[in-house]
Amino acid sequence: MDFAALANAALEERMKLVTQLRSVEADSTLSDAEKRERVERMDADLHRLEAEARDAVERGEREREVRTLAERAGGLVLPGTPEARDAGRDEAAELRALGRGEVAGVDFDLRTATSGSAANAGNTYATTFVAQVIEAMRIRSDFFSKARTLTTGSGETIEYPVKNGRPTAAQVAENTAYGKSDGSWGKTNIGAYKYGVIVEATQEIVDDSQLDILGILAEDAGEAVADKVMADLMVGNGTGKPWGWVTRSTGAVNAANLAGVTTDNLIDLQHSILRPYRKNAVFMTSDTAVANLRKLKDSTGNYIWQPSLTAGAPDTILGTAIMTDPNIVTSGAGAKVLVYGDPSKYLIRQAKNLRVVRSDEYGYDRDVVAFKVTWRGSGDLFDLASVKALTVTA
C-alpha cells in the first residue's frame, strides 16, 4: 500500500477545505449563524482529513521500520540455522559425539543427516567432513580444480560432443557462392564409474577428545579416493574407466628420452596448439621429470624454470604454470612424458555429490566405527586440439 499517496491525498483535500473556509469567513452575504454552521462542519472535515494524513504517515513509518528490521534480521545468525551451526563449530567434537551415539546424525554442507536401512552395512548416517574430503581431493591434484566440472542428478550415460576439427574460411568474390567448410565433430559417451573406500576408527580413538578424528579420516579418505580418481582422469584408457587427459593428447614433439628434452622442444610444444588454447594452458609432467626440466636454460644461459614467489602459486616454465602428477610416465617407446594444454577443455562429470556415510554395524565385532566415501563420475576431453604431448623414443 502506498501510504505516502494516501497522506498526500488527504492533505490536498484539507488544503482545499482551508481555502473554502477562508471564503466562507469572508462572505458578507452570510449571517453569523450560517457562517458558524458552515465553519463547524468544515472544521470537522479538516480534523478528519488531518487524522487520515497522520495515520497514513505513521503507518508508512512503521512499515519502513519493519523493512529495516527485516533487513537487519537477514544479516543475523539465528540459533538453529546452518549459519549458526557452522560459525565456530567444533566438527571433531560433533563427530565424536556421533560416534558415542549421543546424536543420531550431524548436518554438514552437502547432505542432511538421515537414517538409512539396517541391512548389510547397518544403519548409516550422513557425516559432515565432506568438505574436508573434497579439499583433500583438490589438494592432491591441481588438475581437479582447473578442469570443467559437470554435476548431474543421476549417473546415466550422457552423450557429449567432441570437437576434432575446425572449419576454414576463404576469401569470397563478389556475386560468388560461399564455400562450405564444416567443423569436424564426434561424440563421446560419459558414464559414471564408482570409486570408494572405507576408513575405520576404533571406539577408543573416537572417544579420545585429544584427537582430531574428523580431520584424520577426512584426509585419509580424500587422498585415497583422489589418488584413484585422478589416475583415471589422467591416464585412463576409456575401457571401464574415464578417458584420461594425457591419454587423449596427441604427440607433437619427440625426444630420444627424458634426459634429451631441450628448451627448443618445449618451445615447439607450446606452439603446437593454437594461441586461444595457450591462454589457459599449463605444462603437466611427473615429479621425476621436474629435475631435468629445472636444469634447462635459454640461449643466454638463464634457467627457463622460474620458482613461484607467492605461496600457493605454481612455478612456471617459459612463462607458463607447470604442474605435476605421479601418473605421468617418464620412459617407454612413445611415452607421453610431458603434456601442454588447456585443462578447461576436459570435462569431469560427477553424479550427484561426494557421499560419505557412517556405520556402527560394519565393524561391530571389533568395536570400530566405519566411514564409507563414494565418488561417482567420469571424464573426457571435448576438444582434441587443446592439448599436445612430448613423447620419447625410448
N, C-alpha and C positions, 0 to 999 in steps of 0.2 A: 504494500500500500504506500502511495506517495503522500506522506504526512506533510511535506513542505507545500505541496499543491493545495491540500485541504486548508492549511493555515493561511496561505496567501489568498485563497478564495474568500474565506471568512473575513479577513482584514480588508479586502477590497469592498465587500458588501457593507462593512462597518463604515468605511470612508464615505461611501455614497450616502449612508444614513446621516452621517455628521453634516454633510453638505445640505441635505434636506432639512435637518434640524435647524440649521442656521437660517434657512429660507423661511421656515415657519416662524421663528422668533422675530424675523424682520418684516413679516407680513402684517401690514396695518389694517387689512380688511378683516382680520380675525379678532374675535373678542378674547379677553384674557382667559375665559373659561375654555374656549376652543383651543387656544394655544396650549394651555396647561394639559388638556386631554391628549392632544397630539404629541406633545413633548414627552409625557409619561409613557405613551405607547411606544414611541420611537426609542426612548431611553431603555425600555425593557429589551427591545430588539438589539440595541447596542451592547448591552450586557451579555445577551445570549451569544452574539457573534464573537465578542471578546473571549467568552468562555470556550467557544468552539476552537478559536485560533490557539488559545493557550493549551487546550487539551491535545490538539494535533501536534504542537511543538513538543510538549512533554512526552507524548507517545513516541515521536520521532527520536528524541534524545535517548529514551530508554532503549529503543530498537538499536540505535547506534552503539550504546554501551554493551548491549548483548552481543552484537557482532564483534566488538572489540574483545570482549571476554572470550568469545569463541575462538578468535584468532590467537589469543594468549594461551587458551587451553590447548590449542592444537600443538603448541610448542612444548607442552609439559610432558614429562614421562610419568604416566599414571601407574599405580601399583597393579600388577597382574598383566600388564601389556607386554608384548615381546620386547619393546624397547627397555622396559624396566627390568625384565629378566636378563637382558644382555648387558645392561650397564653395570659394570663392576662385578659381574658374576664369577664365581669360582667353579669352573666347569669340572675340574678334577674332583672337588668335593661332591658335586652333583653326581658324578659317575660312581664315586664310592658309595654314596647313598643308594644309588640304583643297584649296585652290586650287593649291598647288605639287605636289599628288599625293603628299604624304608620308603621308597617311592616306586610307583608302577612304571613310570617312564619319564623321560626328560625331553622337552621340546627344544629343538635347535632350528637352524635356518631352513633346512630343506624338507623336513618331514615333520608330521605331527605324531606324537607318541601314542601308538595304539597297540593293543594286544593282538596276538595272532592265534593260530590254531595250535593246540598242544599235540603235535604229531612229529615224529622223527626228531627234529631239532628242538622240539619243546616250544614253550611259549617264547615268542620273540618280541622284542621291543625296539622301536627305532631309537638309536642313540644319537648323540649330537656332536661327535667330533668329526662330522662330515667335512666341515670347512677345513679342519687341520689335515685331513686325508687328502683333500683336493690340493691344498697348498703344498703338501709333500710331493704330489704328482707334478705340479708345475715347477717346483724347485729341481726335481730330478731331471727335467728336460726343458730347455728353453723353447724347443720346437712346439711343445704343447700350447704355449701361450701365444705363439706367432701364427700358427695355422688357423684357418677359419673353422669355426665350430657350429654345427647344426644340431640342435636338440629336438628330438621328436618324442611324441607322446607314447609311441609303441615301437616295437622292433621289427616290423615287417620290412622286407626288402624294398628299397626305393631305387628308381632309375634316375641317374643324374647325367647331364650332358658332359661330354669331354671334347674340348677343342684341340684338334691335332693339325690344323692348317689355317692359314689366314687368306682372305680374299686379296686380290691385287687390282689396282686401279690403272687406267691408261688414259692418255690424252684423247679427247673426243673432238673430232672436226665438226664444223657447222653442218647441220642437217644430216647428221650421221647417227646411226643407232649406237647406243651404249653397248660396250662389251659386257659380257656376263662372267663373273668370277665368284663362285660360291666358296665360302669358307668350308673347310673340311671338319665335319663333326662326327663324333661317335657317341657312345653312351656306356656307362658303367653301372653295374648293379651293386649297391652298397647295402649290405646286410647289417646285422648287429650280433657280433660274437661276444660271448660272455667270458669275462675274466674275474677271478675272485680269489680270496684267501681267507682262512680262518686263523685268528690270533687268539691266544688264551692268556688268562691271568689267574693265578691261584687266589682263593678267597683270602688267604693271609695277606697277599700283596694289595688286594682291593681294600682290605680293612686298614692298611698302613697309611695313615694320614700324611706321612712324610714324603710319599712318592707321588709324582705327577703321572698317574696311570693313564689318564686321558692322553697326555702328550706322547708317552712312550708307545702306546698301542696305535695311536693315530699315525705317528711317524713310521713305525714298522709296517703297518698295513698299507699306508700310502706308497711307500717306497717299493714294497713287494708288488703291488698292482701296477705301479708306474713302470717298473723295470720290464714287465712282460708286455704291457700295452705299448710302450714306446718302442720296444724291439720290433713289434709287428708293424707299427706305423712308420718305422724307418726302413726296414728291410723285408717286410712281409712279401710273399710271392703271389698273393691273391687266391691261393688254394686253401680254403678253410680258414683263412685269415685275411686281414686287410692287404691292399696293395701299398707297399712302402714308398715313401717319398724318394729314397735313394734308389729303390728298385725301378721306379718309373723314370728316373733320369736317363738321358741318353748321353753316350760318350761323345765328347767334343775335342778333348785334348788327351794325348797319350805320352807317357814317360816310361822309361825302361823299368824303373822301380821307384819306391818311395824316396830313397836317398837321391835319386836322379831328378827330382822335381826342381824346376828352376823358376826364377821370378818371371821370366818370359812365359812359362807355362801358365802361371796364374793370371797374367795379363790376357793371354789368349782365352783362358776360361771365362774371365769376366766379360769379354766382348763376344762370346759365343751366344749370348742371349741378347734380345733386343733391349734398347735403352729403357722403355717403360718398366720392364721387369727389374732392371738394375736398381730402381729407386728404393725398393724394399728388400733387395736381395741380401743374402748372408752366405758366408762360407760355412760349411759343416764338414768336420772330419773327426778322427778319433784322437784321444789324448796322446796316443803313441806318435801320431803323425805331427803333433804340435811341435815337438822338439826339433824336427827337421825344418818345419816352416819358420820357426823363430830365428833360424840361422841365415835365412835368405836375405840378400842385400840387393839394392838397386845399382844402377850403373855408376853412381858416385860413391859407393861403398857404405851407404846408410842402410840400416836394417829396415825392411819393409813392415816388420811387425811393430805395432805401437801399443804398449800396455795401457789399459784404461787408468785414468787418474781420478775417476769418480766411482765411488762404491756402488756396486750393482750394475754398472755399465760394462758391456763386453769389450774385450780387446779388439783391435782392428788390424787388418792386413790390407794394404793398398787402399786404405780409407774405408774398408767395409768390415762390419762386425763379423767375427769368427766365433763359432760355437763348436762344442764337441759332443760326441755321442759315442758310447762304448760299443755300439752295434755296427759301426762302420769298420770294414776290414782294412788291413794295411798291406796285404800282399795277395798274390794269386793271379794267374793269367786272366786279364780282363777285369780285374777287381776295381771297383769304384772306390778309390781311396780318399777322394775329396769331391764334394759337390758344391755347386754355386747356383743359387736360385731364390725365388720369391716364395717363402713358406705360406703366404696367404692364399696361394693358388692351390693349396692342398686342403681338402675338406675332411675334418674329423666329425663323423656322425656319432652322436651318443643317444641311446634310447633312454628317455627319462633322465634321472639324475643318478649320481653315485648313491648306492644304497648300503646302509650299514644297519645290521640287526644284532641284537644281543640274545643269548640263550643261556638259561640256567640249567637246562636238562642235558645239553650236549656232553658236558664233562661232569655229570652229576657224581659218578663213582669216584672221580679224582678230586672232587671239590674245587672245580675250576669254573670260571665264567668265560664263555666264548663270544667273540665278536666276529661276525662274518661281513666281509666287504665285497661288494659286487659292482662291476662296471660293465655295461653292455654298449658295444659300439663297433665302429669300423672306420675306414678312411680310404681315400683315393685322390689322385691328382687329377684335377679337371681342366688343366691347361698344360699340355705336354711340352710346350715350347718354353715354359717358365723356369726350367731347371736343367742344368747340364752337369756332366761329371768328368773328372780327370781320372783316367784309367791307367793301369800299369800293365806292362807286358808279362812280367814275371813276379 
